[in-house]
Amino acid sequence: WKDMRRPVSTGIEGMMGGKAQVVGKTRDGAKVLLRGELWDAVCGDELAVGDTVKVTRFERMKLVVRKETNSGGL
């Protein structure tokens, strides 16, 4: 029964919510590294190489991401 409650970890559904690293900029977005694979990504925010992003959607072979904010700890 526990196996039935596990979150999806494969395919497109498994990428949702995953964290990726920006490795390059493109004309209309960025290249991100997610689980060892390079993907084209689009984001509403300005991205820089080295930023961490979170995957929110998948559209037309591109990841739609949002920039992770550093919540400064104590």
C-alpha positions in Angstrom: 0.0 0.0 0.0 2.9 2.4 0.7 4.0 2.1 -2.9 0.7 3.3 -4.1 1.1 6.6 -2.2 4.6 7.4 -3.4 4.9 10.6 -5.5 5.5 10.2 -9.3 9.2 10.1 -9.9 9.4 9.5 -13.7 8.4 11.3 -16.8 7.1 14.9 -17.0 5.1 14.5 -13.8 8.3 13.6 -11.9 10.0 16.9 -13.1 7.4 19.2 -11.6 8.7 20.9 -8.5 12.2 19.8 -9.3 15.1 22.2 -8.8 17.5 23.0 -11.7 20.7 25.0 -12.2 21.0 27.7 -14.9 24.0 26.8 -17.0 23.6 29.3 -19.9 21.4 32.0 -21.3 19.6 31.9 -24.7 17.9 34.5 -26.8 14.4 33.6 -25.4 15.2 32.0 -22.0 17.9 29.9 -20.5 19.5 26.4 -20.5 19.1 24.6 -17.3 20.5 21.3 -15.9 17.9 19.1 -14.4 18.7 15.5 -13.3 21.8 15.4 -15.5 19.9 16.6 -18.7 20.0 20.0 -20.4 16.6 21.6 -21.0 15.5 24.9 -22.6 13.6 27.0 -20.0 11.6 30.1 -19.9 11.0 32.3 -16.9 9.3 35.6 -16.1 12.2 36.8 -14.1 15.7 37.6 -15.3 18.0 34.6 -14.9 21.8 34.5 -14.5 24.2 31.6 -14.8 24.4 29.8 -11.5 20.8 30.6 -10.4 18.6 27.9 -8.9 15.2 27.6 -10.4 12.1 25.5 -9.7 10.1 23.7 -12.4 6.5 24.8 -12.5 5.2 23.6 -15.9 6.2 21.9 -19.2 5.2 23.6 -22.4 6.1 22.6 -26.0 9.4 20.9 -25.0 10.4 23.7 -22.7 10.4 23.9 -18.9 8.6 26.9 -17.4 10.5 27.8 -14.3 10.5 30.4 -11.5 13.6 31.7 -9.7 14.2 30.4 -6.2 14.6 33.1 -3.7 17.3 32.8 -1.0 15.5 33.3 2.3 18.4 34.4 4.4 18.5 32.3 7.5 19.5 33.4 11.0 
